[in-house]
């Protein structure tokens, strides 16, 4: 590959300064959690973790949830973002929490 790519090409390829890192997250709500509690916890997750950190969450579920977390703008998630997600769900009635490693969401 060419070593000197134009800014436009780097952006199209999502490399160098346009590279984006994200991570996967999966969890399962405990059986004792009601539908209303699930809605409230997911809303709280978005309000307390996703929005304040300028992150985006793409995923869904019912009792078992899975998705990907990335930044809202071109950028890279950090270990601090992963820690914030873990801290939030450690305090919730969930099991099987899995927080993946950071990876390039376009080429990973």
Residue frames as a rotation matrix with the C-alpha (Angstrom) as fourth column:
UNK 1
0.575 0.818 0.000 0.00
0.818 -0.575 0.000 0.00
0.000 0.000 -1.000 0.00
UNK 2
0.137 -0.476 0.868 1.01
0.361 -0.793 -0.492 3.56
0.923 0.381 0.063 -0.51
UNK 3
-0.360 -0.385 -0.850 2.74
0.925 -0.030 -0.378 5.15
0.120 -0.923 0.367 2.46
UNK 4
-0.919 -0.001 -0.395 1.64
0.078 -0.981 -0.180 8.71
-0.387 -0.196 0.901 1.63
UNK 5
-0.323 0.891 0.319 -2.13
0.935 0.248 0.254 8.67
0.148 0.380 -0.913 1.40
UNK 6
-0.634 0.208 0.745 -4.08
-0.017 -0.967 0.256 11.86
0.773 0.150 0.616 0.91
UNK 7
-0.883 0.366 0.294 -6.29
-0.393 -0.234 -0.889 13.11
-0.256 -0.901 0.351 3.73
UNK 8
-0.012 0.933 -0.359 -9.35
-1.000 -0.013 -0.002 12.28
-0.006 0.359 0.933 1.65
UNK 9
0.050 -0.032 -0.998 -8.22
-0.385 0.921 -0.049 8.68
0.921 0.387 0.034 1.13
UNK 10
-0.905 -0.392 -0.166 -7.28
0.018 0.353 -0.935 8.26
0.425 -0.849 -0.313 4.80
UNK 11
-0.598 0.756 0.265 -10.78
-0.712 -0.349 -0.610 9.45
-0.369 -0.553 0.747 5.72
UNK 12
0.230 0.699 -0.677 -12.45
-0.908 0.404 0.108 7.10
0.349 0.590 0.728 3.23
UNK 13
-0.082 -0.369 -0.926 -10.35
-0.081 0.928 -0.363 4.18
0.993 0.045 -0.106 4.51
UNK 14
0.831 0.399 0.387 -10.86
-0.346 -0.174 0.922 5.24
0.435 -0.900 -0.007 8.15
UNK 15
0.444 -0.782 -0.437 -7.19
0.824 0.548 -0.144 4.96
0.352 -0.296 0.888 8.99
UNK 16
-0.572 -0.791 0.216 -4.61
0.571 -0.574 -0.587 7.10
0.588 -0.212 0.780 10.81
UNK 17
-0.985 0.155 0.074 -6.36
-0.164 -0.717 -0.678 10.13
-0.052 -0.680 0.732 12.35
UNK 18
-0.238 0.955 -0.179 -9.74
-0.914 -0.158 0.374 8.79
0.329 0.252 0.910 11.14
UNK 19
-0.609 -0.041 -0.792 -9.38
0.066 0.993 -0.103 5.37
0.790 -0.115 -0.602 12.78
UNK 20
0.054 0.722 0.690 -12.17
-0.855 -0.324 0.406 4.53
0.516 -0.611 0.600 15.21
UNK 21
-0.845 -0.316 -0.433 -11.94
-0.032 0.836 -0.547 2.19
0.534 -0.448 -0.717 18.20
UNK 22
0.101 0.891 0.442 -14.91
-0.877 -0.130 0.463 0.74
0.470 -0.434 0.768 20.00
UNK 23
-0.924 -0.362 0.125 -15.79
-0.377 0.802 -0.463 -2.31
0.067 -0.475 -0.877 22.06
UNK 24
-0.250 0.838 -0.486 -18.52
-0.063 0.487 0.871 -4.90
0.966 0.248 -0.069 22.40
UNK 25
-0.807 0.092 0.583 -20.70
-0.589 -0.049 -0.807 -5.23
-0.046 -0.995 0.094 25.49
UNK 26
-0.228 0.729 -0.645 -23.10
-0.130 0.634 0.762 -8.04
0.965 0.258 -0.050 26.41
UNK 27
-0.904 -0.008 0.427 -25.15
-0.427 0.067 -0.902 -8.64
-0.021 -0.998 -0.064 29.53
UNK 28
-0.411 0.808 -0.422 -28.18
0.337 0.565 0.753 -10.54
0.847 0.167 -0.504 30.77
UNK 29
-0.280 0.419 0.864 -30.74
-0.805 -0.592 0.026 -9.11
0.523 -0.688 0.503 33.17
UNK 30
-0.983 -0.038 0.182 -31.50
-0.151 0.736 -0.660 -11.33
-0.109 -0.676 -0.729 36.16
UNK 31
-0.603 0.793 -0.088 -34.86
0.558 0.498 0.664 -13.14
0.570 0.351 -0.743 36.12
UNK 32
-0.195 0.534 -0.822 -36.10
0.926 -0.177 -0.335 -11.02
-0.324 -0.827 -0.460 39.03
UNK 33
-0.825 -0.177 -0.537 -35.89
0.050 -0.969 0.242 -7.81
-0.563 0.173 0.808 36.97
UNK 34
0.170 0.970 0.171 -39.24
0.502 0.064 -0.862 -6.57
-0.848 0.232 -0.477 35.62
UNK 35
0.156 -0.009 0.988 -39.89
0.973 -0.173 -0.156 -5.05
0.172 0.985 -0.018 32.19
UNK 36
0.921 0.249 0.299 -40.21
0.199 -0.962 0.187 -1.60
0.335 -0.113 -0.936 33.76
UNK 37
0.666 -0.741 -0.085 -36.89
-0.049 -0.157 0.986 -2.03
-0.744 -0.653 -0.141 35.57
UNK 38
0.016 -0.649 0.761 -35.19
0.874 0.379 0.305 -3.09
-0.486 0.660 0.573 32.34
UNK 39
0.471 0.240 0.849 -36.43
0.715 -0.668 -0.208 0.07
0.517 0.705 -0.486 30.62
UNK 40
0.996 -0.050 0.080 -35.32
-0.088 -0.794 0.601 2.22
0.034 -0.605 -0.795 33.56
UNK 41
0.430 -0.894 0.126 -31.85
0.252 0.253 0.934 0.64
-0.867 -0.370 0.334 33.75
UNK 42
-0.005 -0.411 0.911 -31.24
0.993 0.105 0.053 1.01
-0.117 0.905 0.408 30.00
UNK 43
0.709 0.306 0.635 -32.38
0.408 -0.913 -0.015 4.65
0.575 0.270 -0.772 30.15
UNK 44
0.911 -0.408 -0.055 -30.10
-0.127 -0.406 0.905 5.22
-0.391 -0.818 -0.422 33.14
UNK 45
0.199 -0.855 0.480 -27.20
0.693 0.469 0.548 3.60
-0.693 0.223 0.686 31.25
UNK 46
0.159 -0.079 0.984 -27.69
0.900 -0.398 -0.178 5.99
0.406 0.914 0.008 28.34
UNK 47
0.839 0.292 0.459 -28.14
0.128 -0.926 0.355 9.03
0.529 -0.240 -0.814 30.62
UNK 48
0.881 -0.453 0.137 -25.24
-0.261 -0.224 0.939 8.30
-0.394 -0.863 -0.315 32.98
UNK 49
0.124 -0.885 0.449 -22.63
0.267 0.466 0.844 6.57
-0.956 0.015 0.294 30.82
UNK 50
0.033 -0.103 0.994 -23.27
0.973 0.229 -0.008 6.91
-0.226 0.968 0.108 27.09
UNK 51
0.717 0.377 0.586 -24.33
0.568 -0.804 -0.178 10.55
0.404 0.460 -0.790 26.69
UNK 52
0.917 -0.355 -0.181 -21.94
-0.143 -0.718 0.681 12.22
-0.372 -0.599 -0.709 29.21
UNK 53
0.030 -0.962 0.270 -18.96
0.087 0.272 0.958 10.48
-0.996 -0.005 0.092 27.56
UNK 54
0.125 0.121 -0.985 -20.06
-0.867 -0.468 -0.168 11.36
-0.481 0.875 0.046 23.99
UNK 55
-0.862 -0.354 0.362 -20.44
-0.198 0.894 0.403 7.69
-0.466 0.275 -0.841 23.19
UNK 56
-0.070 0.852 -0.519 -22.92
-0.982 0.034 0.188 5.85
0.177 0.523 0.834 21.07
UNK 57
-0.598 -0.022 0.801 -24.49
-0.328 0.919 -0.219 2.45
-0.731 -0.394 -0.557 21.74
UNK 58
-0.127 0.554 -0.823 -25.80
-0.958 0.145 0.246 0.30
0.256 0.820 0.512 18.93
UNK 59
-0.924 -0.117 -0.363 -27.49
-0.049 0.980 -0.192 -2.86
0.379 -0.159 -0.912 20.03
UNK 60
-0.116 0.926 0.360 -30.47
-0.913 -0.242 0.329 -4.17
0.391 -0.290 0.873 21.86
UNK 61
-0.837 -0.080 -0.542 -32.17
0.057 0.971 -0.231 -7.07
0.545 -0.225 -0.808 23.46
UNK 62
0.365 0.921 0.134 -34.80
-0.240 -0.047 0.970 -8.06
0.900 -0.386 0.204 25.94
UNK 63
0.981 -0.172 0.086 -33.34
-0.036 0.275 0.961 -10.07
-0.189 -0.946 0.264 28.83
UNK 64
0.181 -0.949 0.260 -30.10
0.747 0.304 0.591 -10.70
-0.640 0.087 0.763 26.96
UNK 65
0.919 0.080 -0.386 -28.50
-0.115 -0.881 -0.458 -7.58
-0.377 0.466 -0.801 25.49
UNK 66
0.057 -0.940 0.335 -25.60
0.799 0.244 0.549 -7.19
-0.598 0.237 0.766 23.11
UNK 67
0.954 0.254 0.161 -24.14
0.299 -0.739 -0.603 -4.28
-0.034 0.624 -0.781 21.22
UNK 68
-0.038 -0.968 0.249 -21.18
0.944 -0.117 -0.310 -2.14
0.329 0.223 0.918 20.35
UNK 69
0.756 0.155 -0.637 -20.04
0.426 -0.854 0.299 1.10
-0.497 -0.497 -0.711 21.94
UNK 70
-0.155 -0.770 0.618 -18.16
0.965 -0.253 -0.073 3.72
0.213 0.585 0.782 19.93
UNK 71
-0.689 -0.117 -0.715 -17.69
0.360 -0.912 -0.197 7.47
-0.629 -0.393 0.671 20.03
UNK 72
0.415 0.907 -0.071 -20.40
0.446 -0.270 -0.853 9.73
-0.793 0.322 -0.517 18.59
UNK 73
0.766 -0.292 -0.572 -17.84
-0.605 -0.627 -0.490 11.59
-0.215 0.722 -0.657 16.46
UNK 74
0.633 -0.642 -0.433 -14.79
0.057 0.597 -0.800 10.15
0.772 0.482 0.415 14.74
UNK 75
0.125 -0.606 0.786 -12.57
-0.931 -0.346 -0.119 9.07
0.344 -0.716 -0.607 17.59
UNK 76
-0.334 -0.376 -0.864 -11.39
-0.070 0.924 -0.375 6.29
0.940 -0.065 -0.335 19.81
UNK 77
0.839 0.538 0.078 -12.97
-0.186 0.149 0.971 4.81
0.511 -0.829 0.225 22.89
UNK 78
-0.176 -0.920 0.351 -10.61
-0.712 -0.128 -0.690 4.49
0.680 -0.371 -0.632 25.83
UNK 79
-0.593 -0.116 -0.797 -9.97
0.388 0.826 -0.409 2.12
0.706 -0.552 -0.444 28.68
UNK 80
-0.959 0.282 -0.030 -11.74
-0.128 -0.525 -0.841 4.70
-0.254 -0.803 0.540 30.87
UNK 81
-0.275 0.894 -0.354 -14.87
-0.933 -0.159 0.323 4.26
0.232 0.419 0.878 28.73
UNK 82
-0.148 0.155 -0.977 -14.69
-0.089 0.982 0.169 0.50
0.985 0.112 -0.131 29.21
UNK 83
-0.865 -0.242 -0.440 -14.21
0.399 0.200 -0.895 0.98
0.304 -0.949 -0.077 32.97
UNK 84
-0.770 0.633 0.084 -17.25
-0.614 -0.697 -0.370 3.31
-0.175 -0.336 0.925 33.15
UNK 85
0.004 0.772 -0.635 -19.44
-0.750 0.422 0.509 0.72
0.661 0.474 0.581 31.44
UNK 86
-0.329 -0.206 -0.922 -18.15
0.290 0.907 -0.306 -2.02
0.899 -0.368 -0.239 33.74
UNK 87
-0.995 -0.066 -0.077 -18.67
0.094 -0.331 -0.939 0.10
0.037 -0.941 0.335 36.86
UNK 88
-0.451 0.893 -0.004 -22.23
-0.887 -0.447 0.114 0.88
0.099 0.055 0.994 35.83
UNK 89
0.234 0.613 -0.755 -23.22
-0.556 0.721 0.413 -2.74
0.797 0.323 0.510 35.18
UNK 90
-0.650 -0.493 -0.579 -21.39
0.226 0.602 -0.766 -4.05
0.726 -0.629 -0.280 38.26
UNK 91
-0.944 0.321 0.078 -23.96
-0.213 -0.412 -0.886 -2.10
-0.252 -0.853 0.457 40.29
UNK 92
-0.197 0.908 -0.370 -26.96
-0.973 -0.135 0.187 -3.47
0.119 0.397 0.910 38.34
UNK 93
0.104 0.325 0.940 -28.93
-0.487 0.841 -0.236 -6.75
-0.867 -0.433 0.246 38.62
UNK 94
0.653 0.020 -0.757 -27.22
-0.739 0.238 -0.631 -8.37
0.168 0.971 0.171 35.63
UNK 95
0.406 -0.578 0.708 -25.19
-0.085 0.747 0.659 -11.49
-0.910 -0.328 0.254 34.99
UNK 96
0.319 -0.355 0.879 -22.92
0.835 0.543 -0.083 -12.72
-0.448 0.761 0.470 32.21
UNK 97
0.859 -0.064 -0.508 -21.44
-0.175 -0.969 -0.173 -9.25
-0.481 0.237 -0.844 31.75
UNK 98
0.190 -0.810 0.554 -18.86
0.887 0.384 0.257 -9.24
-0.421 0.443 0.792 28.96
UNK 99
0.820 -0.070 -0.569 -16.96
-0.217 -0.956 -0.195 -6.13
-0.530 0.283 -0.799 27.96
UNK 100
0.761 -0.491 0.425 -14.75
0.649 0.554 -0.522 -6.71
0.021 0.672 0.740 24.96
UNK 101
-0.169 -0.916 -0.362 -11.34
0.693 -0.372 0.618 -5.29
-0.701 -0.147 0.698 24.25
UNK 102
0.307 0.169 -0.937 -10.91
-0.383 -0.879 -0.284 -2.14
-0.871 0.446 -0.205 22.19
UNK 103
-0.285 -0.406 0.868 -10.73
0.674 0.560 0.483 -2.82
-0.682 0.722 0.114 18.46
UNK 104
-0.887 -0.045 -0.460 -10.84
-0.288 -0.725 0.626 -0.95
-0.361 0.688 0.630 15.16
UNK 105
-0.142 0.946 0.291 -14.57
-0.078 0.283 -0.956 -0.97
-0.987 -0.158 0.034 14.40
UNK 106
0.557 0.326 -0.764 -14.02
-0.743 -0.217 -0.634 -0.67
-0.372 0.920 0.121 10.64
UNK 107
0.173 -0.610 -0.773 -11.12
-0.748 0.429 -0.506 -3.07
0.640 0.666 -0.383 10.16
UNK 108
-0.507 -0.419 0.753 -11.24
-0.850 0.388 -0.356 -5.20
-0.143 -0.821 -0.553 13.35
